[in-house]
Structures are given as C-alpha cells and as structure tokens.
C-alpha cells in the first residue's frame, strides 16, 4: 500500500510538472570517444532532469539550441505532456486522503455534503450516531483516568471513606431529535405503558431545554418565619380588585393583614374614610392617589353620630 501511494505521488508530480527531456548532440553518447568534460556534462544533464520540480527553486541553465551563426547545437530541453485533461485529478486524490483521515477518527460526517452530492437522512443519522459513539469513547477514557488517579489520590489524602467517593461522568453527547422522541412516547402510550412519573417528566424537560423545577412540589412559604399573605378575597367588598392585587404583591404578609384591618374598620363605620386613607399613606409605602383607589367605594357614606360629634 505504501509503495502504491509513493508511485501515485510521483505520477501526480510528473503529471503536473511534465516529463522532462534533454536532447544532446550524438557525440555525447559515444562513450569511447567522449572527453572527460563531455562525460561530466552528461552527468549534469541527468541531474537536471531528475531534480526538475515545480517549486520555488524551479529552473534550469542549459546551452543554447543554436550557435552564433544560427546553426543547431543539438542541445534542447523540453517537457513532454499529454494534451487535454490530466491523468490525475488532484482534487479527488486530496478528498480521498482527507476522508481516510477523518474515517480513522470516526468523523466522516464532516465530509458529508462537501462533494456536492446529497445523502439520505438515514445516512446522516447513522454517521452522527457513529461520531457520538467515538466521542463518548474518548470522553470515557478521559473520565476513567481522572477517576482512577486524581479522585483516588485526592480522597485518600483527605481520609474520605470509599463509600463516599465521587466520580466523574460526562453528559449525553448527542440529543435525539424531539420528533423522534415524540413518536416513541406516542407508541409507548398507545401500548399502555405509563410515562407520567416525575423522573420521566424531568428527563423529558431536560431533553427539550424546558424548566426542570418540580411542578408537583408544594409551594414554599414566601419568606422564612413570615405568616402567609391573605388572598385577595380577604379584602372588604368595594375595594378595587386591581389595587388589592398590586398591594398584596408589594407588601409582606403582616403588612397585608394590617392593611385589610384598616379597610375593614372603614367598611364597618368604625373609622372615617379620610382617616383610613391617611393611615394607609403614613403606615405603608402607598401614595395617596393609590390609597384612594384602593379604598374604592367603602366609607363614602360615613357620618359621625351626635355623641361622637359632641365628644
């Protein structure tokens, strides 16, 4: 195989450069009559055509083809080349070697589509699966080395029990397409297999990049050590609902309870409306205009009795 590659490389070079030919006068081939200078020139001519390459040092110095009187000297340097298309298509050869290199790394997927040819979806899917398996194998090797040496030495130096040792694992290399997962889940559901457990739901959310918070968990208290906020329905009738919702979101539980107490006192006639508004503005971070809207219609018919007016 190596020899074939060498012959192919030589053939490509000669195909690009051409086949060099050096013509010499006939007396340079009669060894019995050649002088030492002629023999040295013949050796130099062989050296020229053997070293003729297409690079930054290409070129040759040879005698002229004609003398001063215009007569042929018998010397001539030329290149033999085939007409038309070259025998070797260099782009195909380069692509072949690049593909072999990528195949050795199980990364042939990188060449898919670069040759202006289309492949089927199943072909691309199988290649991505192979690539994911290769990457997973490499990452398994890295994790095994870290777990064997780094984690082991670190845990032993710190005196950690073997049962408590952590270990390094890598995540999923390839996420399956969501449409394939949907079809798979649909078939499982039609087969009567239950998939509504929390672990399955959490995994499906991770695959789809959806929030992974436990939606089945009970809501936690809004603030540790603080009483829960009363609902909007705890506000007296006549209070603006939008303002009540806004106040409940802006205040803590104790403040909401105190605010409802003020509104309830105005609604029951135990506190004038204007006094209730002033208390809300003073005691809570609420502007007077918002306090009036919050008060709504309650307390508008409030009147002081005779005893309260005289007292």
CORGIVEN-V99331 format. One record per backbone hydrogen bond with DSSP energy under -0.5 kcal/mol. NH is the residue of the N-H (numbers start at 1). CO is the residue of the C=O. If there is no record, write none. Layout:
nh | co
NH | CO
NH | CO
This chain:
nh | co
5 | 1
6 | 2
7 | 3
8 | 4
9 | 5
10 | 6
11 | 7
12 | 8
13 | 9
14 | 10
15 | 11
16 | 12
17 | 13
18 | 14
19 | 80
20 | 18
21 | 78
23 | 21
23 | 76
28 | 25
29 | 26
30 | 27
31 | 29
33 | 30
34 | 30
39 | 35
40 | 36
41 | 37
42 | 38
43 | 39
44 | 40
45 | 41
46 | 42
47 | 43
48 | 44
49 | 45
50 | 46
51 | 47
53 | 51
55 | 53
58 | 55
62 | 60
67 | 71
70 | 67
73 | 65
74 | 65
76 | 23
78 | 21
80 | 19
81 | 79
90 | 88
92 | 89
93 | 89
94 | 90
95 | 91
96 | 92
97 | 93
98 | 94
99 | 95
100 | 96
101 | 97
102 | 98
103 | 99
104 | 100
105 | 101
105 | 102
106 | 103
107 | 102
110 | 107
111 | 108
112 | 109
114 | 111
116 | 113
124 | 120
125 | 121
126 | 122
127 | 123
128 | 124
129 | 125
130 | 126
131 | 127
132 | 128
133 | 129
134 | 130
135 | 131
136 | 132
137 | 133
138 | 134
139 | 135
140 | 136
141 | 137
142 | 138
143 | 139
144 | 140
145 | 141
146 | 142
147 | 143
148 | 144
149 | 145
150 | 145
151 | 146
152 | 147
153 | 149
154 | 150
155 | 151
156 | 152
157 | 153
158 | 154
159 | 156
160 | 155
164 | 161
165 | 162
176 | 174
181 | 177
182 | 178
183 | 179
184 | 180
185 | 181
186 | 182
187 | 183
188 | 184
189 | 185
190 | 186
191 | 187
192 | 189
193 | 188
194 | 192
201 | 197
202 | 198
203 | 199
204 | 200
205 | 201
206 | 202
207 | 203
208 | 204
209 | 206
210 | 205
215 | 213
217 | 214
226 | 223
234 | 231
235 | 232
239 | 236
240 | 293
240 | 294
244 | 240
245 | 241
246 | 242
247 | 243
248 | 244
249 | 245
250 | 246
251 | 247
256 | 252
257 | 253
258 | 254
259 | 255
260 | 256
261 | 257
262 | 258
263 | 259
264 | 260
265 | 261
266 | 262
267 | 263
268 | 264
269 | 266
270 | 265
271 | 265
273 | 299
276 | 272
277 | 273
278 | 274
279 | 275
280 | 276
281 | 277
282 | 278
283 | 279
284 | 280
286 | 284
291 | 287
292 | 288
293 | 289
294 | 290
295 | 291
296 | 292
297 | 238
298 | 295
300 | 297
302 | 299
309 | 305
310 | 306
311 | 307
